[in-house]
């Protein structure tokens, strides 16, 4: 949630994680910040479904899917104003979600607000699970999104290969410089990949071949680094390093077209 709230570049309407990143309270919070939470839950078929009606009532109606939990409406209603204040604090960025949830989960006995958030989250989780089983496109979208995340993590590890991927500096400033250098190298590789593929596309005269190439590019990822000698020497001072080997006029014309 911190990442969603403090990202000024990418505005996402759906967010996915693996099983370790999901809780009922996260389902509640993401719903209230207008973001669909779509985790890839291990053994999702064993998750408990919730309903506003009792299991017995569903059985008497002859329903096939039966809930294992009845929603405590009184608890949610009694804490609703506090839930809204809690979410307003996050949305106005007076405090981070991680700090607030850490505080709520620190009580020896669950705080009523925390219990109400989890109870509300069970409603959203149940809706998600039912949609997940019924919607093939959603399942594919979640899988694709998480594959991109895993690829990004492998890319980061490939660039940050030295010293067993551990910081060798103790101060925060030095660690931030190291991280910034890693991001700079990653961005340089992505930019080169983008320019290279764009130039290949602009050099293709055949419309059918161009469509096939464009389809391959859009279905793939620019996070590719196996063609880069990462253990080489980085020297941004040489003038030759800044000479463009790409026809920028053709690439920009392709973009505008």
C-alpha positions in Angstrom: 0.0 0.0 0.0 2.9 2.3 0.7 4.2 1.7 -2.8 0.7 2.4 -4.3 0.2 5.6 -2.4 3.6 7.1 -2.9 4.1 6.3 -6.6 3.7 9.4 -8.6 4.8 7.8 -11.9 2.7 4.7 -12.3 -1.0 4.7 -11.3 -2.2 1.2 -11.0 -5.8 0.1 -10.7 -4.9 -3.5 -9.8 -2.1 -4.9 -7.6 -1.0 -8.5 -7.3 1.3 -10.4 -4.9 2.0 -13.9 -4.0 0.4 -15.6 -1.0 2.8 -14.1 1.5 1.5 -10.6 0.6 -2.2 -11.1 1.3 -4.3 -10.6 4.4 -8.0 -9.7 4.8 -7.0 -6.3 6.1 -5.0 -5.6 2.9 -8.1 -6.6 0.9 -10.1 -4.0 2.8 -7.5 -1.2 2.6 -6.8 -1.6 -1.1 -10.5 -1.6 -1.9 -10.9 1.7 0.0 -8.1 3.3 -2.0 -9.8 2.3 -5.3 -7.3 -0.4 -6.2 -8.3 -4.0 -7.0 -6.2 -6.4 -4.9 -5.6 -9.6 -6.9 -3.1 -11.9 -5.2 -2.0 -15.3 -6.4 -3.2 -17.3 -3.4 -1.7 -20.8 -2.9 -4.4 -23.5 -2.6 -7.1 -20.9 -3.2 -9.7 -23.6 -3.2 -9.2 -24.1 0.5 -9.8 -20.5 1.4 -12.8 -19.7 3.6 -15.7 -18.0 1.8 -17.8 -15.4 3.8 -21.4 -14.4 3.5 -23.9 -12.1 5.2 -26.2 -15.1 5.6 -25.5 -18.2 7.7 -24.2 -21.5 6.2 -27.5 -23.1 7.1 -29.5 -20.6 5.1 -27.4 -21.3 2.0 -27.9 -25.0 2.5 -31.7 -24.7 2.7 -31.6 -22.7 -0.5 -29.7 -25.5 -2.2 -26.6 -23.4 -2.9 -23.6 -25.3 -4.2 -21.0 -23.0 -2.7 -21.3 -22.7 1.0 -19.7 -20.0 3.2 -17.5 -21.0 6.1 -17.9 -17.7 7.9 -20.7 -15.3 8.5 -19.9 -11.6 8.3 -20.2 -9.7 11.6 -22.1 -6.7 10.3 -22.4 -5.1 13.7 -18.6 -5.0 14.2 -18.1 -3.3 10.8 -20.8 -0.7 11.4 -19.6 0.0 14.9 -16.1 0.8 13.6 -17.0 2.3 10.3 -16.2 5.9 11.2 -12.8 4.8 12.6 -12.2 2.8 9.4 -12.8 5.9 7.3 -10.6 8.0 9.5 -7.9 5.3 9.3 -8.1 5.3 5.5 -8.2 9.1 5.3 -4.9 9.2 7.2 -3.4 6.9 4.6 -4.8 8.7 1.6 -3.8 12.1 2.9 -0.4 10.7 3.6 -0.3 11.9 7.2 1.1 8.5 8.0 2.2 5.4 6.0 0.0 2.3 5.8 2.9 0.2 7.1 3.3 2.3 10.2 -0.5 2.2 11.0 -0.9 -1.5 10.4 2.2 -2.2 12.5 0.7 -0.2 15.3 -2.7 -2.0 15.0 -1.1 -5.5 14.9 1.1 -4.7 18.0 -1.7 -5.0 20.5 -1.7 -8.2 22.5 -5.4 -8.5 21.8 -6.7 -7.5 18.4 -7.8 -3.9 18.4 -11.6 -3.5 17.4 -10.6 -1.4 14.4 -8.2 -4.1 13.2 -10.8 -6.7 13.7 -13.4 -4.6 11.7 -10.9 -4.0 8.9 -10.3 -7.8 8.6 -14.0 -8.5 8.7 -14.7 -6.0 5.9 -11.7 -7.5 4.0 -13.3 -10.9 4.2 -16.2 -9.6 2.0 -13.8 -8.3 -0.6 -11.7 -11.4 -0.5 -14.8 -13.6 -1.1 -15.8 -11.5 -4.1 -12.3 -11.8 -5.5 -12.1 -15.6 -5.0 -15.5 -16.1 -6.8 -14.4 -13.8 -9.6 -11.0 -15.5 -9.8 -12.5 -18.9 -10.4 -15.0 -17.6 -13.0 -12.7 -15.2 -14.9 -9.9 -16.7 -17.0 -8.7 -13.3 -18.2 -8.2 -12.2 -14.6 -6.2 -15.3 -13.8 -4.0 -14.7 -16.8 -3.6 -11.0 -16.0 -2.5 -11.9 -12.4 0.0 -14.5 -13.7 1.4 -12.1 -16.3 1.8 -9.3 -13.7 3.6 -11.5 -11.2 5.9 -12.9 -13.9 6.9 -9.3 -14.7 7.7 -8.7 -11.1 9.8 -11.9 -10.9 11.6 -10.9 -14.1 12.3 -7.4 -12.6 13.7 -9.0 -9.4 16.1 -11.2 -11.5 17.1 -8.2 -13.5 17.9 -6.3 -10.3 20.0 -9.2 -9.0 21.8 -9.6 -12.3 22.9 -5.9 -12.2 23.7 -6.0 -8.4 25.9 -9.1 -8.8 29.0 -8.2 -6.7 29.6 -9.0 -3.0 26.8 -11.6 -2.8 24.3 -8.7 -3.5 25.0 -7.2 -0.1 25.8 -3.5 0.7 29.4 -3.0 1.7 28.6 0.5 3.1 27.2 1.2 6.5 25.7 4.6 6.1 22.3 5.2 4.6 23.7 7.9 2.2 26.3 5.4 0.7 23.6 2.7 0.4 21.3 5.2 -1.4 24.2 6.1 -3.8 24.8 2.4 -4.5 21.1 1.8 -5.2 20.9 4.9 -7.4 23.8 3.6 -9.5 22.1 0.2 -9.8 18.9 1.9 -11.1 20.9 4.1 -13.5 22.5 1.0 -15.0 19.1 -0.8 -15.2 17.6 2.2 -16.9 20.5 2.5 -19.4 19.9 -1.1 -20.4 16.2 -0.7 -20.8 16.7 2.5 -22.8 19.2 0.8 -25.1 16.8 -2.1 -25.6 14.0 0.3 -26.4 16.1 2.2 -29.0 17.4 -1.0 -30.6 14.0 -2.6 -31.0 12.5 0.7 -32.2 15.3 1.0 -34.9 14.7 -2.6 -36.0 11.0 -1.8 -36.3 11.7 1.4 -38.3 14.0 -0.6 -40.6 11.3 -3.0 -41.5 9.6 -2.0 -44.7 7.1 -4.9 -45.0 3.9 -4.0 -43.2 3.1 -7.7 -42.3 6.6 -8.3 -40.9 6.4 -5.1 -38.9 3.0 -6.1 -37.4 4.5 -9.5 -36.4 7.6 -7.8 -34.9 5.4 -5.3 -33.0 3.3 -8.1 -31.6 6.4 -9.9 -30.4 7.8 -6.8 -28.8 4.5 -5.9 -27.0 4.0 -9.4 -25.7 7.6 -9.6 -24.4 9.6 -7.4 -22.0 12.3 -4.8 -22.3 13.9 -6.2 -19.1 16.4 -8.3 -21.0 20.1 -8.2 -20.1 21.8 -11.4 -21.4 23.3 -9.5 -24.3 25.0 -7.1 -21.9 28.5 -7.7 -20.4 27.5 -6.6 -16.9 31.0 -7.4 -15.5 32.7 -5.1 -18.0 33.9 -1.5 -17.3 31.5 1.4 -16.9 32.9 4.7 -18.2 30.5 7.5 -18.8 33.3 10.1 -19.3 34.4 9.0 -22.8 32.8 11.1 -25.5 32.4 7.9 -27.6 30.2 6.4 -25.0 27.7 9.2 -25.6 27.7 8.9 -29.4 24.4 7.8 -30.7 24.4 4.6 -32.8 20.7 5.0 -33.5 18.9 6.9 -36.1 16.8 9.1 -33.7 15.0 10.9 -36.5 13.6 7.6 -37.8 12.8 6.3 -34.3 10.9 9.5 -33.4 9.0 9.5 -36.7 8.0 5.9 -35.9 6.8 6.9 -32.5 4.8 9.9 -33.8 3.3 7.7 -36.5 
